[in-house]
Amino acid sequence: MLGTKNRSPPKTLRIYSILILLLAAHCGSCIKWLALGRTGDGRSWTREACTAAKSAGLLERKQARACRTTPDMMQGLVQAAKDTSTVCQHAFRHHRWNCSSIEKAPDYTAELFTGTREQAFVYAMSAAAAVWRLARSCALGSLAACSCAMPPRRDPPVPSTLISSASTSVSFDAMFSKNSFKWGGCGDDVRSASRMAKRFLQGSSPPGAGATGKLMHAVNMHNNRAGRRAVEQSLSLECKCHGVSGSCSLRTCWRGLSSSGPAIAGVRLFRRYSEAAEVKSKSGGRLPPLYHHDNLLYTTKSPDYCLPDKKRGSLGTIGRQCNGSSSGYDGCEYLCCGRGHVKKSEEILERCNCKYFICCYVKCKTCRNVVTTYACN
């Protein structure tokens, strides 16, 4: 029998693999904190807990330092991690990449550390969720470093539609008079929240990765900023009327965030995801100066996510549920990438037409329903 000699991979392939590992070690580290969303809300954030989270790979060095310095913000960040996962999976639920890989945190697949559009969205959305939750914590008095927002210097405008607790009988002459309003209430301190989120999310440039690593770091920080700005742009003017019989002779106004949560910022960022711009490395790994700070940026083209490809972070769409009657993103033609699909009908027995009889019991009928599902080949 002839012996075989192990062949070592080509030198260029080894260098490429080392570079990918360096980028993976850094570029995923800034969003490994999203795994905190699965640790539960009951954790007491002491200095020891922050150090333990770092040792477990959930926080990088600067994040652990911020955790030890201001542990009261960690509960808001835990909720922000949950928000990021929820909003991302809802936004992409009908797409080939459905954001399910975010649940693998802190061990992400390749599409979340190689500079794709999907990485850009997750970075931006995580920053937006962090700002949102920290701003709400400020207004609720949960953080020592902030409280309600400082009132703006300019007088409130008089928009055509205001959130008002008054009845429909409104004195518009009083509403439009010069002294009919004042700043009050407790506005959300997005500025302070954005500053705290930036300090927590801002990672350090990876050592030894050269211009490519510096570019990736610059792109990630740019996308973080885009996420923070998406929350700032979600602030709305809210006013409450005061006066005899709902006359609205005085309006108290503040700038606040909607009670619907970070999903509003997620809608903004999802639109920017489809318009994201590709960037190439310039001198020193710096970003070109032409990109607007609201844009999402990426450095690597995404795979089509049709077939499993671990090296590129594609889980494939084999077995995915699709809509057999839709021609959109949720339709079988798009989701199954032209491979076809399987139709399955199943009869389900359910309780129906239930009636409550006085005194003691509920009587129901049994209905037979046929449920049809479609799955990609």
C-alpha positions as CSV (number, residue, x, y, z in Angstrom):
1,M,0.0,0.0,0.0
2,L,1.3,3.4,-0.9
3,G,1.4,6.0,1.8
4,T,-0.2,9.4,1.2
5,K,1.4,12.6,2.3
6,N,-0.7,15.4,3.9
7,R,-0.7,18.4,1.7
8,S,-0.7,21.8,3.4
9,P,-3.0,24.5,1.8
10,P,-1.6,27.1,-0.4
11,K,0.0,30.1,1.3
12,T,-2.5,32.6,-0.1
13,L,-5.4,30.4,1.2
14,R,-3.8,30.3,4.7
15,I,-3.3,34.1,4.7
16,Y,-6.9,34.6,3.6
17,S,-8.2,32.2,6.3
18,I,-6.1,34.0,9.0
19,L,-7.5,37.4,7.8
20,I,-11.1,36.0,8.0
21,L,-10.5,34.8,11.5
22,L,-9.1,38.2,12.6
23,L,-12.1,39.9,11.1
24,A,-14.5,37.4,12.7
25,A,-12.9,37.8,16.1
26,H,-13.4,41.5,16.0
27,C,-16.4,42.3,13.7
28,G,-18.7,40.0,15.5
29,S,-17.5,41.0,19.0
30,C,-19.3,44.4,19.0
31,I,-22.7,42.6,18.6
32,K,-22.0,39.6,20.7
33,W,-23.8,41.5,23.5
34,L,-27.1,40.6,21.7
35,A,-26.8,37.2,23.4
36,L,-27.7,39.0,26.6
37,G,-31.3,38.9,25.3
38,R,-31.4,35.2,26.2
39,T,-29.9,35.5,29.7
40,G,-33.1,36.7,31.3
41,D,-34.2,39.9,32.9
42,G,-33.5,38.8,36.5
43,R,-29.7,39.1,36.5
44,S,-28.3,41.6,39.0
45,W,-25.6,43.6,37.2
46,T,-22.8,43.9,39.6
47,R,-19.1,44.5,38.7
48,E,-18.6,40.7,39.1
49,A,-21.5,40.0,36.7
50,C,-20.0,42.3,34.1
51,T,-16.6,40.6,34.3
52,A,-18.4,37.2,34.1
53,A,-20.2,38.3,30.9
54,K,-16.9,39.3,29.4
55,S,-15.3,36.0,30.3
56,A,-18.3,34.2,28.7
57,G,-17.7,36.1,25.5
58,L,-20.8,38.2,25.7
59,L,-19.1,41.6,26.1
60,E,-15.9,42.9,24.7
61,R,-13.3,44.7,26.9
62,K,-14.7,48.3,26.4
63,Q,-18.3,47.1,26.9
64,A,-17.4,45.3,30.1
65,R,-15.8,48.5,31.3
66,A,-18.9,50.5,30.5
67,C,-21.0,47.8,32.3
68,R,-18.9,48.1,35.5
69,T,-19.0,51.9,35.4
70,T,-22.8,52.2,34.8
71,P,-24.4,48.9,35.6
72,D,-27.9,50.5,35.9
73,M,-28.0,50.7,32.1
74,M,-27.6,47.0,31.5
75,Q,-31.3,46.1,32.1
76,G,-32.2,48.4,29.2
77,L,-29.6,46.9,27.0
78,V,-30.9,43.4,27.8
79,Q,-34.3,44.5,26.5
80,A,-32.6,46.2,23.5
81,A,-31.0,42.8,22.6
82,K,-34.4,41.2,22.6
83,D,-35.9,44.1,20.6
84,T,-33.1,43.7,18.0
85,S,-33.9,40.1,17.4
86,T,-37.6,40.6,17.3
87,V,-37.6,43.5,14.9
88,C,-35.0,41.9,12.6
89,Q,-36.8,38.6,12.3
90,H,-40.1,40.4,11.7
91,A,-38.6,42.6,9.0
92,F,-37.0,39.8,7.1
93,R,-39.6,37.1,7.8
94,H,-40.5,36.8,4.1
95,H,-37.0,37.1,2.7
96,R,-34.5,34.3,1.9
97,W,-32.3,35.5,4.8
98,N,-34.8,35.7,7.6
99,C,-32.5,36.8,10.4
100,S,-32.8,33.5,12.2
101,S,-29.0,33.4,12.6
102,I,-29.2,36.2,15.1
103,E,-30.4,33.7,17.6
104,K,-26.9,32.0,17.4
105,A,-25.4,34.9,19.3
106,P,-22.6,35.1,20.3
107,D,-21.5,32.5,17.8
108,Y,-22.6,34.2,14.6
109,T,-22.5,32.8,11.1
110,A,-20.3,34.4,8.4
111,E,-22.9,36.8,7.0
112,L,-22.8,38.8,10.3
113,F,-19.0,39.3,10.4
114,T,-17.9,39.6,6.7
115,G,-19.4,43.1,6.0
116,T,-22.7,42.2,4.2
117,R,-25.9,44.2,4.0
118,E,-27.3,42.0,6.7
119,Q,-24.5,42.8,9.0
120,A,-25.1,46.5,8.3
121,F,-28.8,46.2,9.3
122,V,-28.0,44.3,12.5
123,Y,-25.4,46.8,13.6
124,A,-27.7,49.7,12.9
125,M,-30.8,48.0,14.5
126,S,-28.9,47.1,17.7
127,A,-27.7,50.7,18.1
128,A,-31.2,52.0,17.5
129,A,-32.7,49.5,20.1
130,A,-30.0,50.5,22.6
131,V,-30.7,54.2,22.3
132,W,-34.5,53.6,22.4
133,R,-34.4,51.6,25.6
134,L,-31.9,53.8,27.3
135,A,-33.9,56.9,26.5
136,R,-37.0,55.4,28.0
137,S,-35.0,54.4,31.1
138,C,-33.9,58.0,31.4
139,A,-37.5,59.3,31.3
140,L,-38.6,56.6,33.9
141,G,-35.8,57.7,36.3
142,S,-34.1,54.3,36.1
143,L,-30.6,55.7,35.3
144,A,-28.6,58.0,37.5
145,A,-26.8,59.7,34.5
146,C,-30.0,61.2,32.9
147,S,-33.6,61.9,33.4
148,C,-36.1,63.9,31.3
149,A,-34.8,65.7,28.2
150,M,-34.0,69.4,28.4
151,P,-36.8,71.5,26.8
152,P,-35.9,72.9,23.3
153,R,-35.0,76.5,23.1
154,R,-37.4,77.2,20.3
155,D,-41.2,77.4,20.9
156,P,-43.3,74.4,19.9
157,P,-44.7,74.7,16.4
158,V,-48.4,74.5,15.8
159,P,-48.9,71.4,13.6
160,S,-52.1,70.5,12.0
161,T,-52.4,67.3,14.0
162,L,-51.5,67.2,17.7
163,I,-51.9,64.4,20.3
164,S,-54.5,66.0,22.6
165,S,-56.5,64.7,25.5
166,A,-59.1,67.4,25.0
167,S,-62.5,66.9,23.5
168,T,-63.3,67.8,19.9
169,S,-64.4,71.3,21.0
170,V,-61.1,73.2,20.6
171,S,-60.6,76.9,20.5
172,F,-58.3,77.4,17.5
173,D,-57.9,81.1,18.2
174,A,-56.5,80.2,21.6
175,M,-54.4,77.4,20.1
176,F,-52.7,79.7,17.6
177,S,-52.2,82.6,20.0
178,K,-48.6,83.4,20.9
179,N,-48.8,82.4,24.6
180,S,-51.0,79.3,24.2
181,F,-48.2,76.7,24.7
182,K,-45.3,75.9,26.9
183,W,-42.7,73.1,27.1
184,G,-43.5,70.6,29.8
185,G,-44.0,66.9,30.5
186,C,-41.1,64.5,30.4
187,G,-39.5,64.3,27.0
188,D,-37.3,61.4,26.1
189,D,-33.6,62.3,26.5
190,V,-32.4,60.7,23.2
191,R,-29.2,62.8,23.2
192,S,-28.0,61.4,26.5
193,A,-29.1,57.9,25.5
194,S,-27.3,58.1,22.2
195,R,-24.1,59.2,24.0
196,M,-24.3,56.3,26.4
197,A,-25.1,53.8,23.6
198,K,-22.2,55.1,21.5
199,R,-19.8,54.6,24.4
200,F,-21.0,51.1,25.0
201,L,-21.1,50.0,21.3
202,Q,-17.9,51.7,20.1
203,G,-15.3,49.0,19.6
204,S,-11.6,49.2,19.0
205,S,-10.0,48.7,15.6
206,P,-8.7,45.1,15.3
207,P,-4.9,44.9,15.6
208,G,-3.0,43.3,12.8
209,A,-5.9,43.4,10.2
210,G,-4.5,46.2,8.2
211,A,-6.5,48.5,6.0
212,T,-9.2,45.9,5.5
213,G,-9.9,45.6,9.3
214,K,-9.8,49.4,9.7
215,L,-12.3,49.8,6.9
216,M,-14.6,47.2,8.5
217,H,-14.4,48.9,11.8
218,A,-15.2,52.3,10.2
219,V,-18.2,50.8,8.4
220,N,-19.5,49.2,11.6
221,M,-19.2,52.4,13.5
222,H,-20.9,54.3,10.6
223,N,-23.8,51.9,10.7
224,N,-24.1,52.2,14.5
225,R,-24.4,56.0,14.0
226,A,-27.1,55.5,11.3
227,G,-29.0,53.4,13.8
228,R,-28.7,56.1,16.6
229,R,-29.9,58.8,14.1
230,A,-32.9,56.7,13.1
231,V,-34.1,57.0,16.7
232,E,-33.4,60.8,16.8
233,Q,-35.5,61.1,13.7
234,S,-38.4,59.1,15.3
235,L,-39.0,61.8,18.0
236,S,-42.4,63.3,17.6
237,L,-44.1,66.4,19.1
238,E,-46.7,65.4,21.6
239,C,-49.0,67.9,23.3
240,K,-51.7,67.9,25.9
241,C,-54.5,70.5,26.1
242,H,-55.5,72.3,29.2
243,G,-58.4,74.7,29.8
244,V,-62.0,75.0,30.9
245,S,-64.3,72.6,29.1
246,G,-61.6,71.4,26.8
247,S,-61.0,74.9,25.4
248,C,-57.3,74.2,24.9
249,S,-56.3,77.6,26.1
250,L,-52.9,76.2,27.0
251,R,-50.9,73.4,25.5
252,T,-48.1,71.5,27.3
253,C,-45.8,70.0,24.7
254,W,-42.8,67.7,24.7
255,R,-40.7,65.6,22.3
256,G,-41.1,61.9,22.9
257,L,-40.7,58.4,21.4
258,S,-43.8,56.4,20.5
259,S,-44.9,53.7,22.9
260,S,-44.7,51.1,20.0
261,G,-41.0,50.7,20.7
262,P,-37.9,50.5,18.4
263,A,-39.9,48.9,15.6
264,I,-40.5,52.4,14.1
265,A,-36.7,53.0,13.8
266,G,-36.5,49.4,12.4
267,V,-38.9,50.4,9.5
268,R,-36.6,53.3,8.6
269,L,-33.5,51.1,8.7
270,F,-35.2,48.4,6.6
271,R,-35.8,50.9,3.9
272,R,-32.1,51.9,4.0
273,Y,-31.1,48.3,3.9
274,S,-32.4,47.9,0.4
275,E,-30.6,51.2,-0.6
276,A,-27.3,50.3,1.2
277,A,-24.1,51.4,-0.6
278,E,-21.0,49.3,-1.1
279,V,-17.7,50.8,-0.1
280,K,-14.1,50.0,-1.0
281,S,-11.0,50.6,1.0
282,K,-9.2,53.9,0.4
283,S,-6.0,55.1,2.0
284,G,-5.6,54.0,5.6
285,G,-8.9,52.1,5.6
286,R,-10.9,55.3,5.9
287,L,-14.4,55.8,4.5
288,P,-14.8,58.0,1.4
289,P,-16.3,61.4,2.4
290,L,-19.3,61.2,0.1
291,Y,-21.6,58.9,2.1
292,H,-24.4,60.5,4.0
293,H,-24.5,59.6,7.7
294,D,-28.0,58.1,7.4
295,N,-27.0,55.5,4.7
296,L,-26.2,51.9,5.6
297,L,-22.8,50.7,4.2
298,Y,-21.4,47.3,3.4
299,T,-18.1,45.9,2.1
300,T,-19.0,42.4,0.8
301,K,-21.8,41.3,-1.5
302,S,-24.3,39.0,0.2
303,P,-24.9,35.4,-1.1
304,D,-28.3,34.7,-2.5
305,Y,-29.1,32.5,0.5
306,C,-30.7,29.8,-1.7
307,L,-28.5,26.9,-0.8
308,P,-26.6,26.1,2.4
309,D,-23.1,27.6,2.4
310,K,-21.4,27.7,5.8
311,K,-18.4,29.7,4.6
312,R,-20.7,32.5,3.5
313,G,-23.3,32.2,6.3
314,S,-26.1,30.9,4.1
315,L,-28.6,28.5,5.8
316,G,-30.5,28.0,2.5
317,T,-34.2,27.9,2.0
318,I,-34.8,24.1,1.8
319,G,-37.9,23.3,3.9
320,R,-38.9,26.9,4.3
321,Q,-42.6,27.6,4.5
322,C,-43.8,29.7,1.5
323,N,-47.1,31.2,0.2
324,G,-48.3,29.3,-2.8
325,S,-50.6,32.1,-4.0
326,S,-48.2,35.0,-3.6
327,S,-45.8,36.5,-6.2
328,G,-44.0,38.6,-3.6
329,Y,-41.1,37.9,-1.4
330,D,-43.1,35.3,0.6
331,G,-44.1,33.5,-2.5
332,C,-42.8,30.0,-3.4
333,E,-41.2,31.2,-6.6
334,Y,-38.9,33.6,-4.8
335,L,-38.3,31.8,-1.6
336,C,-37.6,28.4,-3.3
337,C,-35.2,30.0,-5.8
338,G,-36.9,28.1,-8.7
339,R,-36.4,24.7,-7.2
340,G,-40.1,24.0,-6.8
341,H,-42.1,23.3,-3.7
342,V,-44.2,20.6,-2.0
343,K,-47.9,21.1,-1.2
344,K,-49.3,19.4,1.8
345,S,-52.9,19.3,3.0
346,E,-53.8,18.2,6.5
347,E,-57.2,17.8,8.2
348,I,-57.3,19.3,11.7
349,L,-60.1,18.8,14.2
350,E,-60.9,21.9,16.3
351,R,-63.5,22.9,18.8
352,C,-66.0,25.4,17.4
353,N,-69.4,27.0,17.9
354,C,-69.0,26.9,21.7
355,K,-72.0,27.9,23.9
356,Y,-72.0,28.6,27.6
357,F,-75.0,27.1,29.5
358,I,-76.1,28.9,32.6
359,C,-74.7,27.4,35.8
360,C,-72.0,25.0,34.9
361,Y,-70.7,24.1,31.5
362,V,-69.6,24.9,27.9
363,K,-70.8,22.8,25.0
364,C,-68.8,22.8,21.7
365,K,-69.0,21.2,18.4
366,T,-66.1,19.6,16.5
367,C,-65.2,21.2,13.2
368,R,-63.0,19.7,10.5
369,N,-60.6,22.2,8.8
370,V,-58.2,21.5,6.0
371,V,-54.9,23.3,6.3
372,T,-52.7,23.6,3.2
373,T,-49.0,24.3,3.5
374,Y,-46.2,24.8,1.0
375,A,-42.5,24.0,1.7
376,C,-39.5,24.6,-0.6
377,N,-37.7,21.7,-2.2
